[in-house]
Amino acid sequence: MADRARNQYGLGKAVTFNVITPMTRFGTLVVVVLLSIFDRFKSTQVTAKELAFLPFVHWVVVKRDSFPRVSDSQPAEDLHYDYLFFLSTFNGPWGPYIEAFADVLYKPLDLVWFWSVGYPFARPVGPLKAYIQRNQIESDHSYSAYPGASVRDVRSALELRNEVEKLFQSSSGLSPERFAVEFDRLLISVQNKLGTFGPV
């Protein structure tokens, strides 16, 4: 998976995306409240869940005194800021992902990232891209349940499965000729759902 995790140019189907931005203590308080609202009211997540290029997105706040230590001998971090982690995977190239994300979800982006130091707002997208490039961290490892499939591939596969199950349930009493007709009808109706599985 490291080859896909390092695939920052979007040449495969599973591309990781990590942005870590500093926040003041007051900003942390506001962001924690906002993220709690997003978590409690699932209707605020509908738009993000409908995006066909976005398998995963997650926000995490790590306070300046909460960074883990591997052992007691490791000195504690002496940080001036708390940090907001934006973790995501997406399908496709980096540039269009940022543009589409900023176009569709600019309000939640601005609500949450506004409290990060130096955030330029989601629109226009040019300064946002520069901000993300300055704060983006490359992944060394990443997990994907379906590394060779996009969100669209998975959704199509689920729809295809439903159609095949319907045919299976309704075909027990069909003659071979009638089954051939129904199978052809199924194939025509699902031909756009037969995606490819692989890194490209």
Order of alpha helices (4+ residues) and beta strands (2+ residues): alpha-beta-alpha-alpha-beta-beta-alpha-alpha-alpha-alpha-alpha
